[in-house]
């Protein structure tokens, strides 16, 4: 038999004995393989996205060396984490009122005692803790001090009576001071201070141990300038 016929006969025999592959099994295996690959890609994308969100939440600053210019992460904080500190810093710069209404006499006296010049002895007259009164002595005679501090919700009446004709300072604060003329009773000095927010401070000084007693001093323990410095102190807030 010629070689061409031998080759043709061999091909025919091989085709008759050949069994086709299990096509459905191959298809199912391919589908399963494709699904596994999609799941792996989805997981990889999810993990990378979570990592990006985590870095954004931390301000891209928790890990040193993440910045291209070599700076540490802590210096790269920006956005909400950094801006959140700005309002608190601004708020802390503005003093907030520590009381409303009338400041209790014991607190007012404690503040007054802290603001007095050095070298004065202090003692409390009868009922002084309730009336805001304090005795001070520099060794040349006892003097009575009295202080009243309040925060006024309406200042119209005070402005028209106590501060009538008074020129306010640049910040709107009103200061009125007066001194009893000699020969009209015990020496007496008064300083009134009214702040724009309604804080009202009255400080009085007598050159005697009580308001109605004769003067026991030839000169006041503190000058009007010293009384004004005390009455305008920020500690009253």
C-alpha positions in Angstrom: 0.0 0.0 0.0 1.4 3.4 -1.0 2.6 5.6 1.9 -0.2 8.2 1.3 -2.9 5.5 1.7 -1.2 4.2 4.9 -1.2 7.7 6.4 -4.9 8.2 5.5 -5.8 4.8 6.9 -4.0 5.7 10.2 -5.8 9.0 10.5 -9.2 7.2 10.0 -8.4 4.6 12.6 -7.3 7.2 15.1 -10.5 9.3 14.6 -12.7 6.2 15.1 -11.0 5.4 18.4 -10.8 9.1 19.6 -13.1 10.0 22.5 -14.0 13.7 22.7 -13.3 15.4 26.0 -16.0 16.1 28.6 -16.9 19.6 27.4 -19.4 20.4 30.2 -16.7 19.6 32.8 -14.2 21.9 31.1 -16.8 24.7 30.9 -17.7 24.4 34.6 -14.0 24.3 35.6 -13.4 27.5 33.5 -16.4 29.2 35.2 -15.2 28.3 38.6 -11.7 29.5 37.8 -13.1 32.8 36.5 -15.1 33.4 39.6 -12.1 32.8 41.8 -10.1 35.3 39.9 -12.9 37.9 40.2 -13.2 37.4 44.0 -9.4 37.8 44.3 -9.5 41.0 42.3 -12.4 42.4 44.3 -10.6 41.6 47.6 -7.5 43.3 46.4 -9.4 46.4 45.4 -11.3 46.5 48.7 -8.1 46.1 50.7 -6.3 48.9 48.8 -9.3 51.1 49.2 -9.5 50.5 52.9 -5.8 51.3 53.2 -6.3 54.6 51.4 -9.3 55.5 53.6 -7.2 54.7 56.7 -4.4 56.9 55.6 -6.9 59.8 54.9 -8.5 59.4 58.3 -5.1 59.6 60.0 -4.2 62.7 58.0 -1.5 60.7 56.2 0.6 61.6 59.1 0.9 58.7 61.5 3.7 56.9 59.6 7.0 58.7 59.1 8.4 58.8 55.7 5.1 58.9 53.8 5.7 62.4 52.5 7.8 62.9 49.4 9.8 65.8 50.9 11.1 63.6 53.8 9.1 65.3 56.5 7.7 63.2 59.3 4.0 62.4 59.2 3.2 64.4 62.4 4.1 67.6 60.6 1.8 66.9 57.7 -1.5 66.9 59.7 -4.0 69.0 57.9 -7.7 69.3 57.4 -10.2 68.4 60.2 -7.6 67.3 62.7 -5.7 70.5 62.5 -8.5 73.0 62.0 -10.4 71.6 65.0 -7.8 73.2 67.3 -8.3 76.7 65.9 -11.8 77.5 67.4 -10.7 76.3 70.9 -7.6 78.5 70.8 -9.7 81.5 69.7 -12.3 80.8 72.4 -9.7 80.5 75.1 -8.3 83.9 74.2 -11.7 85.5 75.0 -12.4 85.5 78.8 -15.7 84.1 79.8 -17.8 85.4 82.7 -17.3 83.4 85.9 -20.5 84.5 87.5 -23.9 86.1 86.9 -26.0 88.4 89.1 -24.2 89.6 92.2 -20.8 88.2 93.2 -21.0 86.7 96.7 -19.4 89.0 99.3 -16.9 86.4 100.4 -15.6 86.0 96.9 -15.5 89.7 96.4 -13.5 90.2 99.6 -11.1 87.4 98.6 -10.4 89.2 95.3 -10.0 92.5 97.0 -7.6 91.2 99.6 -5.4 89.7 96.7 -5.3 93.1 95.0 -4.4 95.2 98.0 -0.9 96.8 98.3 1.6 95.0 100.4 2.3 96.2 104.0 -1.4 96.4 105.1 -2.9 94.3 107.9 -6.4 93.0 107.3 -9.2 92.1 109.6 -13.0 91.6 109.3 -15.5 94.0 110.9 -18.7 92.6 112.4 -20.8 91.3 109.6 -18.1 92.2 107.1 -18.3 88.8 105.4 -21.9 89.5 104.4 -21.6 93.1 103.6 -18.4 93.0 101.6 -16.5 95.1 104.2 -12.9 94.8 105.3 -10.7 96.7 107.7 -7.1 97.6 106.6 -4.4 99.3 108.6 -1.0 100.6 107.6 0.0 101.4 111.2 -1.4 104.9 111.1 -5.1 104.2 111.7 -7.7 101.7 110.6 -9.7 102.3 107.4 -12.9 100.6 106.2 -13.1 99.3 102.7 -16.3 98.1 101.0 -16.7 96.4 97.7 -19.7 95.4 95.6 -19.5 93.5 92.3 -22.4 92.5 90.0 -23.2 91.7 86.4 -26.0 93.9 85.2 -28.4 92.8 82.5 -29.6 96.4 82.0 -27.3 99.4 82.6 -29.6 102.2 81.5 -30.3 103.5 85.0 -26.7 103.1 86.2 -25.4 105.0 83.2 -27.9 107.9 83.6 -27.4 108.3 87.4 -23.9 107.1 88.4 -22.0 107.8 85.1 -23.9 110.8 83.8 -21.5 113.0 81.8 -18.7 110.4 82.0 -16.7 109.9 78.8 -16.1 106.1 78.1 -12.7 104.7 77.5 -11.8 103.4 74.0 -13.2 99.9 74.9 -16.5 101.4 76.2 -15.6 101.1 79.9 -17.0 103.8 82.2 -15.0 104.9 85.3 -16.3 107.4 87.8 -14.4 108.4 91.0 -15.1 111.0 93.6 -13.7 112.1 97.0 -15.5 113.7 99.9 -14.4 117.3 100.3 -12.6 118.0 103.6 -14.8 119.1 106.5 -17.9 117.3 105.3 -17.6 114.2 107.4 -15.2 111.3 107.5 -12.8 111.1 104.5 -14.5 109.0 101.9 -13.4 107.9 98.4 -15.4 106.0 95.8 -14.6 104.4 92.5 -17.3 103.0 90.2 -16.5 101.0 87.1 -19.0 99.7 84.5 -17.7 97.5 81.6 -19.5 97.1 78.3 -20.6 93.5 79.2 -22.4 94.8 82.3 -19.7 94.0 84.9 -20.2 96.7 87.6 -17.6 97.2 90.4 -18.0 99.7 93.3 -15.1 100.2 95.7 -15.4 102.6 98.7 -12.8 103.7 101.2 -13.3 105.5 104.5 -10.6 107.1 106.6 -12.3 105.7 109.7 -13.3 102.3 111.1 -16.9 102.8 110.1 -19.0 104.9 107.7 -20.4 107.3 110.4 -17.3 107.5 112.7 -15.0 110.5 112.8 -11.9 110.3 110.7 -9.0 108.6 112.4 -6.6 109.3 109.6 -5.2 112.5 108.1 -4.8 110.9 104.7 -6.4 107.9 103.0 -4.5 104.6 103.0 -4.9 104.3 99.2 -5.0 107.0 96.6 -7.7 107.3 94.0 -5.3 106.0 91.4 -4.7 102.9 93.5 -8.4 102.4 94.1 -9.0 102.7 90.3 -6.4 100.1 89.6 -8.1 97.7 91.9 -11.6 98.4 90.7 -10.6 98.0 87.0 -8.7 94.7 87.5 -9.6 91.8 85.3 -9.7 89.5 88.3 -13.3 90.7 89.0 -14.5 88.7 86.0 
